[in-house]
């Protein structure tokens, strides 16, 4: 990790370094202080393969929809908060798998990591506060459009 510290202090131009770990304690504090931490939480859930495919497709749709579709989707999803939370949770778990697959392929890792971060932030906000679900989902989907 000490050798890695030099790379983090003076990275080559246009370089992204992703450090993955099961918990923060495995990294030196000096490493952590130089990183932007994206925490990927997951409730250990197992889905049938066909359900994984549907949810993975839903993740792709959510992250690539048009403005009109995004607002309509937010309206539909926000009708029942419990179902909204369950959908977000499934999308996050599958999104993590998409991220892991993408890290191997090195396609759009930073974009997927940002999307996961936004999904988790929305999930946490909806679960822990009395936020309007439709507004939270609209904000989530609009954040995807900025990419």
N, C-alpha and C positions, 0 to 999 in steps of 0.2 A: 504493500500500500504506500510505503514511503516513496518508491520509484514512481508510482502513479501520481503522487502529489505534484511532481514537477510538471507532468503533462497537464494537470488541471490548472496549475498556476500560469502556464504559458502555452495554451493550446494553439495548434496550427490554425490558420485562417479557415473559416467555413467548416469547422469540425464540431461534431456532436459526439459526446461520450456518454454512454448509458451504463450506469452501474445498477445491477439488479441484486437484491438481497432479500432474504426472508424477514429480516428485521434490521433496524438501524444500528444495533449494538455491534454488528459484525464489521462496521466501518470505523476508522479512526475519526475523532472529532474534527481534526484538521481537514479531512476529506469532506465530511458532511458540511463544514462551513463554506466550502467552495462549490457546493452543488445546489441545484434547484430540486427539491425533493417532491416527487409525485407519489403519493401513497396510494397504492391500489389495494383496496380492502375487498375481501370477498367472503361471503358466507359459503362454507363448503357445501356445495350443492351438486348433485349429479343429475344430468338431464339425459333423456333418451336421445339417440343420435338424430332422429327425425326432428325432435324439438330443438336440438342444438342448431340444426340447419335452418329452421324457421326463425329462431332468435338471431342467428348470425345474419340472415337476410334482413331482418328488422333493423339490426344495428347499421348495416350498410344503407338501408333506406333512410333512417333517421339522420344520418350524417351527410347525406347527399341530396336531400329534398329541396324543392324550390320554396320560395318565401310563402306563397299561397298554400302549398301543401303542408308546410311547417305549421302555419297558424291553424289550419283545419285539423291537423293531427293533434295539436295541443288542446283544441276545443274538445275533440272526441275523447282523448285520454284523461282529461281533467274531471270528467263526470263522476268518477268514483276514486277517491284518494287511495284506498287500499289497493285497488287494481293498478293504479298508477305506480305506487311504490313497488308492487310485485313486478310489474313490467320493467321498471328501471333497474331493479335488482338483477333480473335475468339478463338484461342488456349489458350491464356492467360485467357480469361473470363471463359472458360470451365475448365482450369487448376485450377482456384480459387475454382470452385465448387468441383473438385476432392480433393483439399486440405481440404476444409471444411468437406467433407464426410470422408476423411481419419483421420482427427483429432478425429472424433467420434469413428472410428475403431482402431486408434492408430497403423497403420501398418507401413507406410514408410513416415511419415510426413516430416522429415527433408530432405529427398530426393526430394519430390515433391516441397517443399519450395525452394530448391536450383534450381530445374528445372524452376520454375516460375521466379525466380530472373534472371536467364540466358535468358529466353524468353523476359522479360521486358527490359533487358539491350540491347539485340539485336534489339528489336523493336525501342527503343529510339535512338540507334545509326543509324539505317537505316532511321528513320524519320527525324532526325536532322542533319545528315551529308551526305556527298557524298561518303559514303563507298560502296565498291563493294558488292552488295547483296549476290553473291555466296560465297565470302570469309567469310562474316559475318555469313551466314547460316552454312557453313562448320564448323566454329569455334563453333557455337551453338551446332550442332549435336555431334561434337567431345567432347564437355564438358559433354554431357549426357553419353558418352561411359566411362568416367573416374569413374562413380559411381559404 
